[in-house]
């Protein structure tokens, strides 16, 4: 089980809404989101309803304003609880449809370019566990939730280009 609380104002003030499962539309519960408290679980938040728009990965902790979760604004319109798994494994490919250089990963990677000499990732296959792909090294930039499945093109995971800077396994550290 997970538990997340959204607050309309910074510093955990104003109207709030507590959630413990996936929610495709948070609009009825609050108009803006300026702080969040994650009591348990790992969550992916979305800027728009139905799991669309910018994505933000949060694990247990306090986020007193949207800059603390790397948010671009105070718009959070849907969320999903990410299932916990004990093993993680994925394959990255430099070209679409699983062609070109392939590397396999089972641990976090803070810089894909330095570790594997891949300038771009154009397809990938998540074999085990859930991952967060960041467009820049050191877990910065846009974020994309990757579930166990095949992604033949970068559009399949929601990216606008093949930028892939770092990868982090979704694990609840507590």
C-alpha positions as CSV (number, residue, x, y, z in Angstrom):
1,X,0.0,0.0,0.0
2,X,1.0,3.5,-0.6
3,X,0.0,6.9,0.8
4,X,0.5,10.3,-0.7
5,X,-1.1,13.6,0.3
6,X,-1.4,16.6,-2.0
7,X,-1.6,20.2,-0.7
8,X,-2.8,23.2,-2.6
9,X,-0.3,25.6,-1.0
10,X,3.4,25.5,-0.2
11,X,4.6,24.1,3.1
12,X,1.8,21.6,3.4
13,X,-0.9,24.2,3.8
14,X,-4.3,24.7,2.3
15,X,-6.8,22.2,1.1
16,X,-5.4,18.7,0.9
17,X,-6.3,15.3,-0.6
18,X,-5.0,11.9,0.5
19,X,-4.6,9.1,-2.0
20,X,-3.6,5.5,-1.6
21,X,-4.0,4.1,-5.2
22,X,-3.9,5.1,-8.9
23,X,-6.0,8.1,-9.8
24,X,-6.5,9.1,-13.5
25,X,-8.1,12.4,-12.6
26,X,-7.2,14.5,-9.5
27,X,-9.0,17.6,-10.7
28,X,-12.1,17.2,-8.6
29,X,-10.0,17.1,-5.4
30,X,-7.7,20.2,-5.8
31,X,-7.1,23.0,-8.3
32,X,-3.3,23.3,-7.9
33,X,-0.6,21.4,-6.1
34,X,2.3,23.2,-4.3
35,X,3.4,20.6,-1.8
36,X,3.3,16.9,-1.3
37,X,4.0,14.4,1.5
38,X,4.7,10.8,0.5
39,X,4.2,8.6,3.5
40,X,4.7,5.3,1.7
41,X,5.4,3.8,-1.7
42,X,6.9,5.1,-4.8
43,X,4.7,7.3,-7.1
44,X,4.7,8.7,-10.5
45,X,2.8,12.0,-10.9
46,X,1.5,13.4,-14.1
47,X,0.9,17.0,-15.2
48,X,-2.3,16.1,-17.0
49,X,-5.3,13.7,-16.4
50,X,-5.1,10.1,-17.6
51,X,-1.3,9.8,-17.0
52,X,-0.3,12.3,-19.6
53,X,2.2,15.2,-19.7
54,X,5.3,15.7,-17.7
55,X,6.0,12.9,-15.2
56,X,7.5,13.3,-11.7
57,X,8.9,10.4,-9.7
58,X,8.5,10.7,-5.9
59,X,9.5,8.3,-3.1
60,X,8.9,8.6,0.6
61,X,9.6,12.1,1.9
62,X,8.4,15.7,2.1
63,X,8.2,18.0,-0.9
64,X,7.4,21.5,0.4
65,X,7.1,23.1,-3.1
66,X,7.0,21.9,-6.7
67,X,10.7,22.7,-7.3
68,X,11.6,19.9,-4.8
69,X,10.1,17.3,-7.2
70,X,11.6,19.1,-10.2
71,X,8.2,20.3,-11.2
72,X,7.7,22.9,-14.0
73,X,4.5,24.3,-12.4
74,X,1.8,23.5,-9.8
75,X,-0.2,21.3,-12.1
76,X,-0.6,17.6,-10.9
77,X,-3.7,16.0,-12.5
78,X,-3.1,12.2,-12.2
79,X,-0.9,9.8,-10.2
80,X,-0.1,6.1,-10.0
81,X,1.4,3.9,-7.3
82,X,4.4,2.0,-8.7
83,X,4.5,-1.6,-7.8
84,X,7.4,-2.9,-5.7
85,X,9.7,-5.5,-7.3
86,X,12.8,-7.1,-6.0
87,X,14.7,-7.5,-9.2
88,X,15.5,-5.1,-12.0
89,X,16.8,-5.6,-15.5
90,X,16.6,-3.8,-18.8
91,X,18.2,-3.6,-22.2
92,X,19.1,-0.4,-24.0
93,X,19.5,-0.2,-27.8
94,X,21.1,2.6,-29.8
95,X,18.6,2.2,-32.7
96,X,14.9,1.6,-33.1
97,X,13.4,-1.9,-33.1
98,X,16.2,-3.3,-30.9
99,X,19.0,-2.8,-33.4
100,X,22.5,-1.6,-33.0
101,X,24.6,-1.7,-29.9
102,X,22.8,-3.3,-26.9
103,X,23.7,-3.0,-23.3
104,X,22.0,-4.6,-20.3
105,X,21.6,-2.9,-16.9
106,X,20.5,-4.2,-13.5
107,X,21.6,-1.2,-11.3
108,X,21.1,2.5,-11.3
109,X,23.2,4.5,-13.9
110,X,24.0,8.1,-13.3
111,X,25.4,8.7,-16.8
112,X,24.5,6.5,-19.7
113,X,27.0,8.2,-22.0
114,X,30.0,7.8,-19.7
115,X,29.2,4.2,-18.8
116,X,28.2,2.8,-22.1
117,X,29.2,5.3,-24.7
118,X,25.6,5.6,-26.0
119,X,24.8,9.0,-27.3
120,X,21.1,8.2,-27.8
121,X,18.7,5.4,-26.7
122,X,16.2,4.7,-29.5
123,X,14.6,1.5,-28.1
124,X,14.6,-0.5,-24.9
125,X,13.2,-3.6,-23.3
126,X,12.4,-3.6,-19.6
127,X,12.7,-7.3,-18.6
128,X,12.2,-6.9,-14.8
129,X,11.1,-4.2,-12.4
130,X,10.1,-0.6,-13.0
131,X,12.6,2.1,-13.9
132,X,12.7,5.9,-14.3
133,X,14.6,7.2,-17.3
134,X,15.9,10.8,-17.0
135,X,16.7,12.8,-20.1
136,X,19.9,14.2,-18.5
137,X,22.8,12.7,-16.5
138,X,22.6,12.7,-12.6
139,X,18.9,12.1,-12.6
140,X,17.9,15.5,-13.9
141,X,15.5,16.7,-16.6
142,X,12.3,15.1,-17.9
143,X,11.4,11.8,-16.4
144,X,9.7,8.7,-17.9
145,X,8.3,5.7,-16.0
146,X,9.3,2.4,-17.7
147,X,7.3,-0.7,-16.8
148,X,8.2,-4.2,-17.9
149,X,7.5,-4.2,-21.6
150,X,9.0,-3.5,-25.0
151,X,9.6,0.0,-26.2
152,X,10.4,-0.1,-29.9
153,X,10.8,3.6,-30.3
154,X,11.4,6.5,-27.8
155,X,7.9,7.8,-28.6
156,X,6.6,4.6,-26.9
157,X,7.8,5.8,-23.5
158,X,6.5,9.3,-24.2
159,X,9.8,11.1,-25.1
160,X,10.0,13.7,-27.9
161,X,13.6,12.7,-28.7
162,X,16.1,10.0,-28.0
163,X,17.9,11.8,-25.1
164,X,18.7,9.4,-22.3
165,X,21.0,10.6,-19.6
166,X,20.5,8.4,-16.6
167,X,18.3,5.5,-15.2
168,X,17.2,4.7,-11.7
169,X,15.5,1.6,-10.4
170,X,12.2,2.2,-8.7
171,X,12.8,1.0,-5.1
172,X,11.3,2.0,-1.9
173,X,14.4,2.7,0.3
174,X,12.5,2.5,3.6
